Amino acid sequence: MKPQRAERCGPCGSISPSGLCCALSLILFEIGAGCGVPALGGTGFQAGVLPTDEPLVTLSSDTAAWQLSLWTSPFPPRKGAVDVMYHIVDVVGEPADDLVVQVIPWMPAHGHGTSAKAIVMPQGDGLYLVRPVYLYMSGRWELRTEIKGFVDDSAVPILDIP
């Protein structure tokens, strides 16, 4: 019997003689449980439903084409994996759907981001659920937000993590 050659695979570069590890690690990576990526917890948001409490942050985009309101789950945000709900409206206050939104958590004091990619999931009515937003250190975090639609713009909401 010929020994199988070990190969590096998966998002964490683990070694697998059969490729089974590769498939398993990709599945675990997708759900956020593998290779040191925080697991996705349950969100405190109802899909497609605007939260009724006051937003944590409200700001205009850089060119004032969009207004963004944000909520976090848990609230207030804490160190670890956090879900963020964005509500984006245009200049006349109409919910903005069909946007391409990208969010990159960034810690400006240290000049780094996070190990987990934040996934943006459109919810309808101008709502965009972002998870996991992995804020693994205490301090000030920027949510560097790019918005692409009939007007391309950006915004940088700030979260202070105790």
C-alpha positions in Angstrom: 0.0 0.0 0.0 1.4 3.3 -1.1 1.3 6.0 1.7 -0.7 9.1 0.8 1.1 12.4 0.3 0.2 15.0 2.9 -1.0 18.2 1.3 -1.7 21.6 2.7 -5.3 22.7 2.3 -8.1 24.8 3.8 -8.1 28.3 4.9 -5.7 27.6 7.8 -3.2 25.5 5.8 -3.8 22.3 7.7 -2.3 19.1 6.5 -4.5 16.4 5.2 -3.7 13.0 3.6 -7.1 12.6 2.1 -8.6 16.0 1.3 -11.3 15.4 3.8 -9.8 18.0 6.1 -9.8 20.5 3.3 -13.6 20.1 2.7 -14.3 20.1 6.4 -12.1 23.2 7.1 -13.8 25.1 4.2 -17.2 24.3 5.7 -16.1 25.3 9.1 -14.6 28.5 7.7 -17.8 29.4 6.0 -19.8 29.2 9.2 -17.0 31.0 11.1 -15.9 28.2 13.4 -12.6 27.1 11.9 -9.0 28.4 12.1 -9.4 31.0 14.9 -12.3 32.8 13.2 -15.1 33.7 15.6 -18.2 31.6 15.4 -21.3 33.4 14.2 -23.6 33.8 17.1 -27.3 34.4 16.8 -28.3 37.9 15.8 -30.6 40.0 17.9 -32.1 41.4 14.7 -35.2 40.3 12.9 -34.6 39.8 9.2 -35.9 42.8 7.3 -37.2 44.6 10.3 -36.0 48.0 11.3 -34.9 48.1 15.0 -37.3 50.2 17.1 -34.7 51.5 19.6 -32.5 54.5 18.9 -29.5 53.8 16.6 -26.1 53.7 18.2 -24.7 55.8 15.4 -26.3 58.0 12.7 -24.1 59.8 10.1 -24.0 61.0 6.5 -21.7 59.5 3.9 -18.7 61.5 2.8 -20.6 63.3 0.0 -23.9 63.3 1.9 -25.5 61.1 -0.8 -26.6 58.5 1.9 -27.6 58.6 5.5 -26.6 55.6 7.6 -28.0 54.5 11.0 -26.4 51.6 12.9 -27.4 49.2 15.6 -25.3 46.5 17.2 -26.1 43.1 18.7 -25.2 42.9 21.5 -25.9 46.4 22.5 -23.7 48.2 23.6 -21.1 46.5 21.4 -18.4 44.5 23.2 -15.2 42.8 22.5 -15.6 39.8 20.2 -18.0 39.0 17.3 -20.8 41.6 16.9 -23.6 41.9 14.4 -24.3 45.3 13.0 -27.5 46.4 11.3 -27.2 49.3 8.8 -30.2 51.3 7.6 -29.2 53.3 4.6 -31.5 56.0 3.1 -31.0 58.4 0.2 -31.0 62.2 0.4 -34.9 62.3 0.4 -35.1 59.7 3.2 -36.1 56.7 1.0 -34.7 53.3 1.9 -31.8 52.4 -0.4 -31.9 48.8 -1.7 -29.8 47.1 -4.4 -26.6 48.7 -3.1 -23.3 46.9 -2.9 -22.0 47.6 0.7 -18.6 46.5 2.0 -17.6 46.9 5.6 -14.0 46.6 6.9 -13.5 46.9 10.6 -10.3 48.8 11.3 -8.4 49.8 14.4 -6.7 53.1 13.5 -4.6 53.3 16.7 -2.9 50.0 15.8 -3.2 50.2 12.0 -4.9 46.8 11.6 -8.1 45.1 10.8 -9.5 41.8 11.8 -9.0 38.1 10.8 -12.7 37.6 10.0 -14.2 39.0 6.8 -17.5 40.9 7.6 -20.3 39.6 5.3 -23.0 42.1 4.3 -26.5 40.6 3.8 -29.1 42.8 2.2 -32.4 42.5 4.2 -34.7 44.8 2.1 -36.1 48.3 3.0 -32.6 49.8 3.2 -31.4 47.3 5.8 -28.1 45.5 5.6 -27.0 43.0 8.2 -23.2 42.7 8.7 -21.7 39.8 10.5 -19.4 38.8 12.0 -17.9 42.2 12.8 -15.0 40.8 14.8 -13.7 43.5 17.3 -11.2 41.5 19.2 -9.5 44.3 21.1 -10.7 47.1 23.4 -10.5 50.6 21.9 -11.7 52.6 19.0 -12.8 50.8 15.8 -13.7 52.3 12.5 -16.2 50.5 10.3 -14.8 51.5 6.9 -17.9 51.4 4.7 -18.0 51.5 0.9 -21.4 52.0 -0.7 -21.9 51.4 -4.4 -25.2 52.3 -6.1 -26.4 55.2 -8.3 -23.9 57.2 -6.2 -20.7 55.6 -5.0 -19.6 56.9 -1.6 -18.1 55.9 1.7 -18.6 56.5 5.4 -16.7 55.6 8.6 -18.9 54.9 11.6 -16.9 54.7 14.9 -17.5 52.1 17.7 -15.7 52.4 21.0 -15.2 49.0 22.6 -14.6 48.7 26.4 
